[in-house]
Amino acid sequence: MIFRIGAITICTAILGVAAADAGETATPEALASEARGIVGRFADRLKGELVGAMKAGGPVAAIGVCNTAAPAIASEASAGGWIVRRTSLKLRNSATAPDAWETETLARFEAAKAGGADPAKLERAEILESDGARRFRYMKAIPTAAEPCLACHGTNLAEPVKAKLAELYPDDKATGYSAGDIRGAFTLSKPLP
């Protein structure tokens, strides 16, 4: 089944199983819509916490939000069978490393952006089957905004920011971004019957 999501066409690989199985309660389109809603709520809440921390204590305080609040928000969003997290090709936290499908998707996003696509519209949805188990996968690109992102992910970081990043993320690779770059992606998965 092929359906259009955002700026790219997605092929839903179902590997010999019809999308409208009698046992399947939601279509790929409905699952993608649900995933978009989860991502929207996650992104709004995280941005609100980051902006609040920036106003209260500057970029160093915002790093603390990403370190503690972002994983908690993802955990809270992981309900109803969904697993919700963020990943990137340039990791800040090695625990968020992308798997093979996520790496391929991030590479597709980068290629689409290089071809002129708007990073804010890049997403991918697919049903995958492995070892007899089916899983819906969804990713939505995270564009880098000038504010508040570049204070901690840009090229010219203040010394207190560099020190806090070194303290919390000694293997940090998530700097050097410019506004409009793809910082990473929200990534969701859900097992299917």
URMO-V137634 format. One record per run of one state. SS is the DSSP state (H for helix, E for strand, L for the rest). FROM is the first residue (numbers start at 1). LEN is the number of residues. If there is no record, write none. Layout:
ss->(SS,SS)
from->(FROM,FROM)
len->(LEN,LEN)
//
This chain:
ss->(L,E,L,E,L,H,L,E,L,H,L,H,L,H,L,E,L,E,L,H,L,H,L,E,L)
from->(1,2,6,8,12,28,78,82,88,94,97,100,115,119,122,123,131,133,144,150,154,159,169,182,193)
len->(1,4,2,4,16,50,4,6,6,3,3,15,4,3,1,8,2,11,6,4,5,10,13,11,1)
//
